[in-house]
Amino acid sequence: MIVSIFVFMACGAVAGVLAGLLGVGGGIVIVPMLDLVFDKLGYADSVIHQLALGTSLASIMVTSVSSTRAHAQRGAVHFDILKNITPGILIGTFLGGLVATHMPVFFLRAFFVCFLLFVAAQMLSGYRPPASRELPGKLGTAGVGGVIGLVSSFVGIGGGTLSVPFMTFCNVPMHHAVGTSAAIGFPIAVAGTLGYVVGGWSVPDLPSGCFGYVDIIAFAGIAAVSFFTAPVGAKLSHSLPTAKLKKGFACFLILVAARMLWNLF
C-alpha cells in the first residue's frame, strides 16, 4: 500500500504539470496509471476503470483550482467564458458520469483508447481550427459546454483537449485558452465526481475506502501533490516551447493507447 501511495503521488505530480503546461486534462495520465495500480492491488476488474475515471475527476478539482489561480495571476483566465459555459458543463458532465457508471467496461476502455489516439493525432499534426469567428451566445456556449462535459466524463479528464481548440477557434489567444480551460476543469470535475459517486454508491464489488467510484486514498495522494505542481506547469507554459513538448507527449500517448488496446483484446 505504501508503494501505491507513492505511485499516486507521482501520478499527481505529472498530472499537475501537464494541466498547467499543455492545457490537457491530467486524467489522460491519471486514468491509465490508476487502471494499472488498481489491477495490481487486486481490485475487481468490473469496477477498476470506472473507479479510475471517478478518482481522476475528483483529483482534477484540486488541480484545477491551483492551475486556475496561477493562470489568473497572469491575466489568462476569461471568467465571462467560464460563466457562460458552466451550466452546460454541469449538466453534461453529471449525466455523463451517471451514465458511464452503468456502461460496459469494454466500451469505456475502447472509448478511452480512441480518445487518446485522437488527442495524439491532434498534437502531432499541430492542427488548430482557424480563428474565424467569435464565441457563440450564452445558449450556444452552454451547449458546447454540455458536449465537452459529456465527453470528459467518459474519459475522466478536465476537458482541456476539447475546450482549448474551441476557444482558439473563437479567437481566444492560446495562453488565455489554456488558462480558461484550467478554470473550466473545476465544474467538470465537481459534476463528474458527483455523477460517479451517485452511480457507484451501491456497487457491491468496490474495495473499502471508496466513496462511490472514488478511491479516497488515491484521490488524496494525487491531489496532495498536483496542487503544488500545477502552478509550475502554468509558469512553464509561458516560457517553454509547448508545441515541441506536445509532440513528444503525443508519442507517449500512442504508446499508452497501444498498451491499453493490447490488454483490451
Order of alpha helices (4+ residues) and beta strands (2+ residues): alpha-alpha-alpha-alpha-alpha-alpha-alpha-alpha-alpha-alpha
